[in-house]
Amino acid sequence: MQEQDPLYQVGNLSDETLRKLEASGLRMTVQRRHIIEILMKSQFTSPKELWYEAKEFVPDLGIATVYRLINRLEQIGVLSKQRNLGMRPQVPELGTISDGRGKKLAYGAELQLAELVRLGLVSRGILGSHNAIQLSLNGNKINVTIIR
């Protein structure tokens, strides 16, 4: 997965993501839909830039609405705030590996979560050995996208 510039950008806001937003108690208003549409099409370095752009379509939009929506997108795992760097889609990484007693096992920096998942899917016959995958987080679930 290629690194993106540190801008406000949402990856794929699928119907599932919109359902999760609604299930989390967020009513999908016209204002919020416009903000999401703009997030999907553009890149921003701050919520204020997003607010200025969205105000062209929804003149009575308050900046607090923009911040609340950004926070909710982060809560459901669509966005991840990077301190003073904007937001990026969350990509899961391999954390620690430990034994049953809690002792951390060394595994080397070359071990990547996406490759472990890909190899597991290949060994189960779900993927061919030539397939590549991309991982993303949606809430507490890891989504696997076959990219070739």
C-alpha positions as CSV (number, residue, x, y, z in Angstrom):
1,M,0.0,0.0,0.0
2,Q,1.5,3.3,-1.0
3,E,1.9,6.1,1.6
4,Q,-0.4,9.1,1.1
5,D,0.5,12.7,1.8
6,P,-0.6,13.8,5.2
7,L,-4.0,15.2,4.1
8,Y,-7.5,14.7,5.2
9,Q,-8.8,12.0,2.9
10,V,-11.2,9.1,3.3
11,G,-10.7,5.9,1.4
12,N,-13.8,3.9,0.4
13,L,-16.9,5.1,2.3
14,S,-19.0,2.1,1.3
15,D,-22.6,1.5,2.1
16,E,-21.4,-0.6,5.0
17,T,-19.5,2.4,6.4
18,L,-22.6,4.6,6.1
19,R,-24.7,1.9,7.9
20,K,-22.1,1.8,10.6
21,L,-22.3,5.6,11.0
22,E,-26.0,5.3,11.4
23,A,-25.7,2.3,13.7
24,S,-23.4,4.4,15.9
25,G,-26.2,6.8,16.5
26,L,-25.3,9.4,13.9
27,R,-28.2,10.6,11.8
28,M,-27.3,11.0,8.2
29,T,-28.3,14.6,7.5
30,V,-27.9,16.5,4.3
31,Q,-25.0,18.4,5.8
32,R,-23.1,15.2,6.8
33,R,-23.8,13.6,3.4
34,H,-22.2,16.7,1.7
35,I,-19.2,16.5,4.0
36,I,-18.7,12.8,3.2
37,E,-19.1,13.4,-0.5
38,I,-16.5,16.1,-0.4
39,L,-14.1,13.9,1.7
40,M,-14.4,11.2,-0.9
41,K,-13.6,13.5,-3.8
42,S,-11.0,15.9,-2.3
43,Q,-8.0,16.2,0.0
44,F,-7.8,18.6,2.9
45,T,-5.1,19.5,5.4
46,S,-7.5,20.7,8.1
47,P,-11.1,20.4,9.1
48,K,-11.4,24.2,8.5
49,E,-10.5,23.7,4.8
50,L,-13.2,21.0,4.6
51,W,-15.6,23.3,6.3
52,Y,-15.0,26.1,3.9
53,E,-15.5,23.8,0.9
54,A,-18.7,22.3,2.4
55,K,-20.2,25.7,3.2
56,E,-20.4,26.3,-0.6
57,F,-23.1,23.5,-0.7
58,V,-24.5,23.9,2.8
59,P,-24.3,27.6,3.8
60,D,-25.6,27.1,7.3
61,L,-23.0,24.3,8.1
62,G,-21.3,24.8,11.5
63,I,-17.6,23.8,11.9
64,A,-18.6,21.7,14.9
65,T,-20.5,19.4,12.6
66,V,-17.4,18.8,10.6
67,Y,-15.3,18.0,13.7
68,R,-18.0,15.7,15.1
69,L,-18.3,13.8,11.8
70,I,-14.5,13.5,11.6
71,N,-14.4,12.2,15.2
72,R,-17.2,9.6,14.5
73,L,-15.4,8.4,11.3
74,E,-12.3,7.9,13.5
75,Q,-14.4,6.0,16.1
76,I,-15.7,3.5,13.6
77,G,-12.2,3.0,12.1
78,V,-12.5,4.7,8.8
79,L,-10.0,7.5,9.7
80,S,-7.0,7.7,11.9
81,K,-5.8,11.1,13.2
82,Q,-2.1,11.7,12.9
83,R,-1.1,14.4,15.3
84,N,-0.7,17.6,13.2
85,L,-0.6,15.5,10.0
86,G,-4.2,15.2,9.1
87,M,-6.0,11.9,8.8
88,R,-5.2,8.7,6.9
89,P,-7.2,5.5,6.5
90,Q,-6.2,3.1,9.2
91,V,-4.0,0.2,8.1
92,P,-3.5,-2.6,10.6
93,E,0.1,-3.5,11.5
94,L,1.6,-6.4,13.3
95,G,2.0,-5.7,17.0
96,T,3.8,-7.9,19.5
97,I,3.9,-11.7,19.5
98,S,4.1,-13.3,22.9
99,D,3.9,-16.7,24.4
100,G,1.2,-17.9,26.9
101,R,3.2,-16.4,29.8
102,G,3.4,-13.0,28.2
103,K,7.0,-13.2,27.1
104,K,7.5,-11.3,23.9
105,L,9.0,-13.3,21.0
106,A,11.4,-11.7,18.6
107,Y,10.3,-12.0,15.0
108,G,12.3,-9.5,13.0
109,A,11.1,-6.3,11.3
110,E,10.6,-8.1,8.0
111,L,7.5,-9.8,9.3
112,Q,4.4,-7.9,7.9
113,L,0.8,-8.6,8.9
114,A,-0.5,-8.3,5.4
115,E,2.0,-11.0,4.2
116,L,1.0,-13.3,7.2
117,V,-2.7,-12.9,6.3
118,R,-2.0,-13.5,2.6
119,L,0.0,-16.7,3.3
120,G,-2.7,-17.9,5.6
121,L,-5.3,-17.4,2.9
122,V,-3.1,-19.1,0.3
123,S,-2.6,-22.1,2.6
124,R,-6.4,-22.4,3.1
125,G,-6.9,-22.3,-0.6
126,I,-8.8,-19.0,-0.6
127,L,-6.2,-17.2,-2.6
128,G,-3.8,-18.2,-5.3
129,S,-0.1,-17.7,-4.6
130,H,0.1,-14.9,-7.2
131,N,-2.6,-12.8,-5.5
132,A,-1.7,-9.6,-3.5
133,I,-3.9,-8.2,-0.8
134,Q,-4.4,-4.9,1.0
135,L,-5.6,-4.7,4.6
136,S,-7.8,-2.0,6.2
137,L,-9.6,-1.5,9.5
138,N,-13.3,-0.9,9.8
139,G,-14.0,-0.6,13.4
140,N,-12.5,-3.6,15.1
141,K,-12.6,-5.7,11.9
142,I,-9.7,-6.2,9.5
143,N,-10.9,-6.2,5.9
144,V,-8.9,-7.9,3.2
145,T,-9.1,-6.6,-0.4
146,I,-7.6,-8.7,-3.2
147,I,-5.8,-6.2,-5.4
148,R,-4.5,-8.6,-8.1
